[in-house]
Amino acid sequence: MSTIAHGAAATVRRKPLAGAALFVTTAVALAVGVALPWLVPTKIAMSLLAQAMFDALLATSVGFLILQNGRVSFGQAAFFGLGGYSVGVLIARHWVAPEVAVLIAIILPTLVAFLLGLVIARITGVAHAMLTLAVGQAFYEVVFRWRELAKGDDGMSFNLPRHLFGLSASGLQDPAVMMVLAWTILVLVLFALALFARSRIGQIAAAIRDNEERARFLGYSTMLPRALVYAIAAFIAAIAGVLSACYNGYIAPQMFHWSVSGFALIMAIIGGAKFIIGPAIGAVVLFYIKDYAGQFAEYWPAIVGIILVVVTLTMPRGVVGLAATLWKMRGR
């Protein structure tokens, strides 16, 4: 393995699980997903958990960008919304088969992100964050004003077909089914990202994050790995958008709004963006805090803001980082 890959392995701050442990952990998590309908007591709780999984996928895509590229994105909602809108519009208009619509809804944002990544990857710092914000808001303005596409700011409802990939599509709007499906997809995504982080390209991407100039000096192309990471993050966000649109049977411009990207970033920070699983944990924690606080306070965003400040000051590595530190102390 090259010098750059060895350097990446040494500088990456999280330690991926050993191969066997990773597979065992994934298998256990998948088994828990199958048992969820018996563990979660009510349909409302199942629905909340399913929606928390959508947030977890979106937060994971933001955290993956931070972890592998060292870049913050305020426009990840663009790919979340593009996935949701693609599947909703294509199914509602009957332009293609439903299965093709789902595939397009996932592939299209990925390709768009890769092409954008070839440009955005060249920009660093605050300018990068502002550019991602501008891209996301550009998508928002298009769908907000283009009423012929999906009724503009009113949004559009759509009905799922009877069958999708040979299975009953009505199950996608059943809380228990969607809860298990979203959980399973999240676990598999986290597993795939863990493998990516351990791979040669993942280590090179991390090395480019830490010292891009040195990577170029050693002869590595820094633009393509960054664009690849950007595309993978968009792929995850698009899956979240497709699941959300199919579950709710509704698409609206708010899916593209910068606040969606902002909350995803907050979730990643609270959970711990330096850990693969951190953003997903942060998404679930913040989702239930937001839901609980909304029942008692009109100004629940202030509560979320206070929590973010406290976590940032007292737990710079997030909830997962704190848990890892406590576990090490316990071992000592």
KOLLUM-151650 format. One record per residue: residue in three letters; y, x, z of N, C-alpha, C in turn. Coordinates in steps of 0.2 Angstrom, whole numbers, plus 5000, padded with zeros to 4 digits. Last residue first. Layout:
<recs>
ALAYXZYXZYXZ;...
</recs>
This chain:
<recs>
ARG500549495158500649555162500549545169;GLY500349365153499749415152499849475157;ARG501549315157500949285160500349335159;MET502349375147502449385154501849365159;LYS501849315136501749385137501849405144;TRP502249185138501549205137501449275139;LEU503649195138503349175144502549195144;THR503749235124503949275129503649265136;ALA503349115118502949185117503149235122;ALA504249025122503549015124503149085123;LEU505449075116505349075123504649065126;GLY505049055103505149125105505149125113;VAL505048925102504348955101504449035104;VAL506348895104505848865109505248905108;GLY507349035100507148965100506648955105;ARG507949155102507349155097507049085097;PRO508949135111509149155104508549155099;MET509149045123508549055119508649075112;THR510449035127509949055132509249065129;LEU511249005116511549055121510949075126;THR510548915109510748975105510949025110;VAL510348815118509748845115509948915112;VAL511648765120511248795126510648835123;VAL511948725107512348775111511948815116;LEU511048625105511048675101511448735104;ILE511448535116510748565116510748625111;ILE512648495111512648535117511948565118;GLY512348425099512748495099512648535105;VAL511648325104511248365100511648435100;ILE512748255110512148285114511748335111;ALA513448225099513748275104513148305109;PRO512648135093512748195090513048255095;TRP512848015101512248065102512248125098;TYR513747925106513947985103513348035104;GLU513147815112513447805105513647875102;ALA511647825120512347855119512547845112;PHE510447775121510847775127511547795126;GLN509747795109509647725113510147725119;GLY509947915105510247865102510247795105;ALA509147995113509847995114510147935111;TYR507847965106507947945113508747945115;ASP508148025093507947955094508047925101;LYS508448155097508948115093508748045094;ILE507248195103507848195107508348155103;TYR506448185092506348135097506948135102;PHE506948285083506848215081506848165087;LEU506848395091507548365089507448295087;VAL505448415091505848415097506548375096;VAL505148425077504848375081505248365088;ALA505948535074506048475070505748415074;GLY505348645081506048615082506248555079;ILE504148645075504148625082504848605084;ALA504548695063504248625063504248605070;PRO505248815065505648755063505248695063;GLY504048895070504648875074505048815072;ILE503048945063502948875065503548845069;ILE503549065059503349025054503348945057;PHE505049125067504249115068504149065062;LYS506349135067505949195066505249185066;ALA506849015071506849025063506449095062;GLY506548905082506448975081506348995074;GLY506948775086506248795086506148865086;ILE508348785084508048765090507348785091;ILE508348825070508648865075508348845082;ALA507748715064507548785063507748825068;MET508648615067507948605069507648675069;ILE509848655060509848655068509148655070;LEU509348645047509548715050509548715057;ALA509248505047508648545046508748615048;PHE510548475048510148455054509448495053;GLY511048515036511348545042510848535048;SER510448445026510348515027510548545033;VAL511048325030510248325030510048405031;SER512348345027512148335034511348345035;TRP512448345014512448415017512248405024;HIS511348235005511948245009511948315013;PHE510348174998510648244996511148265000;MET510048065004509448115004509748175002;GLN511047975002511048015008510548065009;PRO510747904990511147974990511148014996;ALA509147844992509847834992510147904992;ILE507547754990507947814989508747804989;TYR506147684996506847674995507147744995;GLY504847675003504947634997505747634995;ASN504547755013505047705014505147655008;TYR503547835008503347795014503947735015;CYS504147884996503547844996503447805002;ALA505147965002505247914998504747864997;SER504448055010504848005013505047955009;LEU503648125001503348085006503748035009;VAL504648184993504148134990503848094995;GLY505248265003505648214999505148154996;ALA504248355006504548315011504848255008;ILE504148414993503548374996503748325001;ALA505348474993505248424988504648384990;ALA505248575003505748525003505548464999;ILE504248654996504148625003504548565004;PHE504948694985504348664984504148624991;ALA505948764991506148704987505548664986;ALA505248874995505648835000505748774997;ILE504848934983504348904988504648864993;ALA506148964978505748914974505148884979;TYR506449064987506949014986506548954983;VAL505449164984505549134991505949064990;LEU505849194971505149164972505149124979;ALA507049254972507049184969506349154970;ARG506649364979507049324982507049254979;PRO505849424969505549404976505949354979;LEU506849444959506249404958505949384964;MET507749534965507949474963507449424962;THR507249664967507449624973507649554971;SER506049764961506549714959506649674965;TYR505849934967505649864967506249814964;GLY506150064968505950044961505749964961;LEU506750124979506050134978505750104972;PHE508050064978507950144977507250154976;ARG507749934981507949954975507850024973;ALA507449954995506949924991507149944983;ARG508750005000508150045000507550024995;GLU509449884998509649944994509049994994;GLU508849795007508849785000508949844996;ASN508149785021508549835018508449835010;ASP507649655025507949705030508349765027;ARG507349595013507749565018508049615022;ILE506449685008507049675004507549635009;ALA505449655017505749725017506349725013;ALA505049535014505349545021505649615021;ALA504549555001505149505002505449525009;ILE503449635005503949665001504649625001;GLN502649545012502949605015503549635011;GLY502349455001502749425007503049485011;ILE501649534993502349504990502749484996;ARG500549555001500949614999501649584997;SER500349435015500249465008500749525006;ARG500749375026500349435027500149465020;ALA501549275021501849325025501449385026;PHE500549195015501049225011501449285015;LEU499849155027499549195022500049235017;ALA500949075032500649125036500249175031;LEU501048975022501549025023501349085027;ALA499748915023499948945017500548995018;PHE499948855036499448905034499548945028;LEU501048765033501148825038500548875037;VAL500348685024500948725022501048785027;LEU499348625032499148665026499748715024;VAL500148555041499748615044499548655038;LEU500848465032501248515036500748575039;ILE499748395028500148435023500548485027;THR499348335040498848375037499248425032;TRP500448255043500248305048499848355044;ALA500448165032501048215033500848275038;LEU499248095035499348135029499948185029;VAL499448045047498848085046499048135040;MET500547955044500548005050500048065049;MET500047875034500547925032500647975038;VAL499147805042498847845036499447895034;ALA499947745051499347785053499147825048;PRO500947665044501047725048500547765050;ASP500747645026500447625033500647685038;GLN501147685014501647645018501347615025;LEU500047735009500647785010501147745014;GLY499247625007499147665013499647715014;SER499447584994499747545000499647585006;ALA498747654985499347684987499747644992;SER497047694986497547644987498247664989;LEU496647824974496647794981497147734981;GLY496847884962496147854963496147824970;PHE498147924962497647974962496947944964;LEU498447774967498847834966498247894967;HIS498647594965498247654966498647714964;ARG499747504963499147494967498747554969;PRO501347594965500747564961500147544966;LEU502747544976502147594974501647554970;ASN504347494972503647474974503147524971;PHE505947534978505447534973504747514976;SER507747524980507047514982506547514977;MET509147624980508647584976507947584979;GLY510947644984510247654984509747614980;ASP512247624983511847564987511147594988;ASP512847724976512847724983512447674987;GLY511747694962512347734965512247734973;LYS510647644956511147594959511647634964;ALA510047744949509747714955510247674959;LEU510747754936510147794938509747764944;GLU511847684935511347674931510647704933;ARG512747754944512447684946511847664942;TRP513247894949512847874943512447804945;ARG513747934961514247894956513847874950;PHE512747984968513147934971513547894966;VAL512148074960511748014961512247964965;VAL513248174960512948144954512648074955;GLU513548204973514048174969513748134963;TYR512348274976512448214980513048174976;PHE512348384968511848334967512048274970;ALA513448444974513548424967512948374965;GLN512948474987513448424986513548404979;GLY512148584983511848524986512348464986;VAL513048674979512548654974512248584977;ALA513848694990514148674984513648644979;LEU512848754998513248695000513548664994;THR512648874991512048824992512348754994;LEU513948934993513648914986513048864987;MET513948955007514448905004514248884997;ALA512949055008512948985012513348935008;HIS513549155000512849124998512749055002;ALA514649185007514749165000514049124998;VAL514249245019514549175019514549145012;GLY512949345012513349325017513649255017;THR512749364994512549375001513049345006;ILE512049344978512549334982512349334990;ARG510849344971511349404970511949404975;ALA510249224972509949284976510449344975;ILE510849134964511049134971510849194975;VAL510149164952510849174952511149184960;LEU508849144954509049204950509749214951;GLY508949014960508849074965508949144961;LEU509048934950509648944954509549004958;LEU507648944946508248964941508848974945;PHE507048894957506848964955507448984950;ALA507548764958507648814963507548884961;VAL506948714947507648714947507848764952;LEU505548724950505848754944506648764945;THR505548634961505348704962505648744956;PRO505948514956506448544961506248624962;LEU504848494947505448494945505948534950;ILE503648484955503748534951504448544949;ILE503748354962503648414966503848484962;ALA503948264952504448264958504348324962;ILE502848284944503548304942504048314947;LEU501848234952501848304951502548324948;VAL502248094953502248134959502248214958;ALA502148064939502848054943502848104949;VAL500848074937501248124934501948124937;GLU500447964945500148024947500648084944;PRO501047854938501247874945501047944947;ALA501547894921501047874926501247894933;VAL503247864916502647904916502147874921;TRP504147754918504247804912503547844911;HIS504347654927503747654923503747704917;ARG505447644935505547634928504947634924;ALA504847674947505247614946505347594939;ILE504347804945503847754947504247684945;LEU505547874943505047874938504547824939;VAL506247854955506547834948505947824943;GLY505447914964505647844965505847814958;VAL505248044961504648004961504847924961;SER506548084960506148094954505548044955;TYR507048064973507348024968506848034962;GLY506248154981506248084982506448044976;GLY506648284975505948264975505848184976;LEU508048284977507748284970507048264970;GLY508048284991508248224987508048224980;PHE507548414993507248354997507448294993;PHE508448484986507748484983507348424987;ALA509648464993509648454986508948444983;ALA509448505006509348435005509348414997;GLN509848635006509148625005508948545004;GLY511048695008510948645002510248625001;PHE511348785016511648725018511548675012;SER510348925021510548875016510748815019;VAL510449095024510449025027510648985021;ARG509249235023509849195020509849125023;GLY508149305024508649325028509349285026;ASN506949285017507549305013508149325018;GLN506049245027505849295021506449325018;LEU506749175037506249215039506049275033;ILE507549085029507849135034507349185036;LEU506649015022507149055018507449105023;PHE505948955032505549005028506049045024;GLY506848865037506648925041506248975037;VAL506848775027507448815028507248875032;SER505548725027505848755021506448795022;THR505448675040505048735038505348765032;ALA506348565038506548625043506148685041;LEU505448485030506148515028506348565032;LEU504348465039504248505032504948525029;ALA504948405049504648465050504548505044;ASP505348285043505848325045505648395046;PHE504048235041504548245035505048295037;MET503648225054503348265050503748285044;ALA504448115059504648185062504248235057;GLN503848015052504548035050504748105053;ALA502648015060502648025052503348045050;LEU503147975072502848045071502848055064;LEU503647845070504147895072503847965071;SER502447785067502947785061503447845063;MET501747795079501447825073502047835067;ALA502647715087502547785088502247825082;ILE502347595080503047625081503047695082;LYS501047575083501247585076501947615076;THR500447665098500747605094500947625087;PRO499847785103499647725105499847665101;VAL498947925097499547895097499447815098;LEU497547945096497947975102498647945102;TRP497047885086496747865092497147895098;PRO497747945075497747875076497447845082;LEU497348085077498048065079498047985080;ALA496248145073496148115079496848075081;VAL496648215062496148165060496148125067;GLY497448315068497748265064497248205062;VAL496448395075496948355079497248295074;ALA495948455064495548405067495948365072;LEU497048535060496748485055496348425059;ALA497048615071497548575070497448525065;VAL495748685069495848645075496448595074;ALA496048755057495448705058495548655064;THR497048835061497148785056496648735056;THR496348915071496948875073497048825068;VAL495448975062495148935067495748885070;PHE496249055053495848995051495548945056;LEU496849135063497249095059496849035056;ALA495749205068496149165072496549115068;ALA495449285056494949235059495249185064;GLY496649365054496349315049495849265052;ALA497849355068497349385064496949335060;LEU499449285065498849285068498349325064;PRO500949385063500449335060499749345064;LYS502249415072501549445071501149385069;ARG503949435067503449395070502749425068;ARG504749525062504849515069504249475072;VAL504449665051504449595052504349575059;THR504349805051505049775053505049695054;ALA503149835047503349865054503949825056;ALA502949785035502449765040502749785047;ALA503949845028504049775030503549755035;GLY503449975028504049965031504149895033;HIS502349955019502249975026502849965030;ALA503049915008502649865011502449885018;ILE503750035005504149975006503649925010;THR502650125002503050135008503450075010;SER501150024997501750064996502150075002;MET499450045000500050005000500650045000;
</recs>
